[in-house]
């Protein structure tokens, strides 16, 4: 039986994914989705929560922050797991999936599903986010673009 860190590192080995262990319980890695290459972080805290965070490469300009925030709120309402966040200081969007696990019995497949769902969510909504940032559409229109593109993938 593996603890969370062992299962995560085993998954990295199985998938042949390059990663960097930043600190105890903190890992950085990059993966390709269908729309972009994402920076990801895996964070294990002492209470057995595992968070997978994805950092899309697009940065919202200051004048679009309110629109992006509205878009992300609408997206979050539709999600079953995970949520998008917006850093108003930098314009960076982040997607986080968190789950509580037992530290003494974790299979790499569980973590693989978390990572896959994280990439799927970010990949699904990135086209809408980009359309919102780089054109003059509403957040509702951006969500429709994202949903349409997500169904095509």
C-alpha positions as CSV (number, residue, x, y, z in Angstrom):
1,X,0.0,0.0,0.0
2,X,1.3,3.5,-0.9
3,X,0.9,6.8,0.8
4,X,-0.1,9.8,-1.3
5,X,3.4,11.0,-2.1
6,X,4.5,7.4,-3.1
7,X,1.4,7.0,-5.3
8,X,2.0,10.3,-7.0
9,X,5.7,9.5,-7.6
10,X,4.8,6.1,-8.9
11,X,2.3,7.7,-11.3
12,X,5.0,10.0,-12.6
13,X,7.2,6.9,-13.2
14,X,4.4,4.9,-14.8
15,X,3.5,7.7,-17.2
16,X,7.2,8.7,-17.7
17,X,6.3,12.3,-16.7
18,X,9.1,14.6,-15.8
19,X,8.5,16.4,-12.5
20,X,10.3,18.4,-9.8
21,X,9.9,17.8,-6.1
22,X,9.9,21.4,-4.8
23,X,9.5,20.6,-1.1
24,X,7.9,18.0,1.1
25,X,4.5,17.4,-0.5
26,X,5.0,19.9,-3.3
27,X,5.5,18.8,-6.9
28,X,5.7,20.7,-10.2
29,X,5.2,19.2,-13.7
30,X,3.9,20.1,-17.2
31,X,1.5,18.3,-19.4
32,X,-0.1,18.9,-22.8
33,X,-3.8,19.1,-23.2
34,X,-5.6,19.5,-26.5
35,X,-5.4,23.3,-26.4
36,X,-2.2,24.2,-24.5
37,X,0.7,22.9,-22.4
38,X,-0.1,23.5,-18.7
39,X,2.0,24.0,-15.7
40,X,0.7,21.9,-12.9
41,X,1.3,21.6,-9.2
42,X,0.5,18.8,-6.8
43,X,0.2,19.7,-3.1
44,X,-0.2,17.3,-0.3
45,X,-0.9,18.7,3.1
46,X,-0.6,17.1,6.5
47,X,-4.4,16.5,6.8
48,X,-4.3,14.2,3.7
49,X,-5.7,16.6,1.2
50,X,-4.3,16.4,-2.3
51,X,-4.7,19.4,-4.6
52,X,-3.9,19.4,-8.3
53,X,-3.6,22.9,-9.6
54,X,-3.3,23.8,-13.3
55,X,-2.1,27.2,-14.5
56,X,-3.3,28.1,-18.0
57,X,-0.8,30.3,-19.8
58,X,-3.2,33.1,-20.6
59,X,-3.1,36.2,-18.5
60,X,-6.1,38.5,-18.3
61,X,-5.4,42.2,-18.8
62,X,-6.5,44.5,-16.0
63,X,-9.4,45.9,-18.1
64,X,-10.8,42.4,-18.6
65,X,-10.6,41.2,-15.0
66,X,-14.3,41.8,-14.1
67,X,-15.4,40.0,-17.3
68,X,-13.0,37.1,-16.7
69,X,-14.2,36.8,-13.0
70,X,-17.8,36.7,-14.3
71,X,-16.9,34.0,-16.8
72,X,-15.1,31.9,-14.2
73,X,-18.1,32.2,-11.8
74,X,-20.4,30.9,-14.6
75,X,-18.0,28.1,-15.4
76,X,-17.6,27.1,-11.7
77,X,-21.4,26.8,-11.4
78,X,-21.3,24.2,-14.2
79,X,-18.4,22.1,-12.8
80,X,-19.0,19.0,-10.7
81,X,-15.4,18.9,-9.4
82,X,-12.8,21.5,-9.1
83,X,-13.0,25.3,-9.5
84,X,-11.3,28.2,-11.3
85,X,-9.8,31.1,-9.4
86,X,-8.5,34.4,-10.6
87,X,-5.6,36.3,-9.1
88,X,-6.7,40.0,-9.5
89,X,-3.2,41.2,-9.0
90,X,-1.5,39.2,-11.8
91,X,-4.5,38.3,-14.0
92,X,-3.5,34.7,-13.7
93,X,-6.2,32.0,-13.8
94,X,-5.8,28.8,-11.8
95,X,-7.8,25.6,-11.7
96,X,-7.8,23.5,-8.5
97,X,-9.1,20.0,-7.8
98,X,-8.8,18.9,-4.2
99,X,-9.7,15.6,-2.6
100,X,-9.2,14.1,0.8
101,X,-7.4,10.8,0.8
102,X,-6.3,8.3,3.4
103,X,-2.5,8.5,3.6
104,X,-2.0,4.8,3.9
105,X,-3.9,3.5,0.9
106,X,-3.8,5.4,-2.3
107,X,-3.5,4.0,-5.8
108,X,-1.8,5.9,-8.6
109,X,-4.9,5.5,-10.7
110,X,-6.9,7.7,-8.3
111,X,-4.4,10.5,-8.7
112,X,-4.3,9.9,-12.5
113,X,-8.0,10.5,-12.7
114,X,-7.7,13.7,-10.7
115,X,-5.0,15.0,-13.0
116,X,-7.0,13.9,-16.1
117,X,-10.1,15.7,-14.9
118,X,-8.1,18.8,-14.1
119,X,-6.6,18.9,-17.6
120,X,-10.0,18.2,-19.2
121,X,-11.6,21.1,-17.3
122,X,-8.9,23.5,-18.2
123,X,-8.8,22.4,-21.8
124,X,-12.6,22.7,-22.1
125,X,-12.8,26.2,-20.9
126,X,-9.5,27.7,-22.2
127,X,-11.0,28.5,-25.7
128,X,-13.8,30.5,-24.0
129,X,-11.3,32.3,-21.7
130,X,-9.1,33.2,-24.7
131,X,-12.1,34.4,-26.7
132,X,-13.1,36.6,-23.8
133,X,-9.6,38.1,-23.3
134,X,-8.9,38.7,-27.0
135,X,-12.3,39.8,-28.4
136,X,-15.3,41.8,-27.5
137,X,-17.7,39.1,-26.3
138,X,-19.7,38.6,-23.1
139,X,-18.9,36.1,-20.4
140,X,-22.1,34.2,-21.4
141,X,-20.9,34.0,-25.0
142,X,-17.5,32.8,-23.9
143,X,-19.0,30.0,-21.9
144,X,-21.0,28.9,-24.9
145,X,-17.8,28.9,-27.0
146,X,-16.1,26.8,-24.4
147,X,-18.9,24.3,-24.1
148,X,-19.1,24.0,-27.9
149,X,-15.3,23.5,-28.2
150,X,-15.3,21.1,-25.2
151,X,-17.9,18.9,-26.8
152,X,-15.8,18.8,-30.0
153,X,-12.7,17.4,-28.2
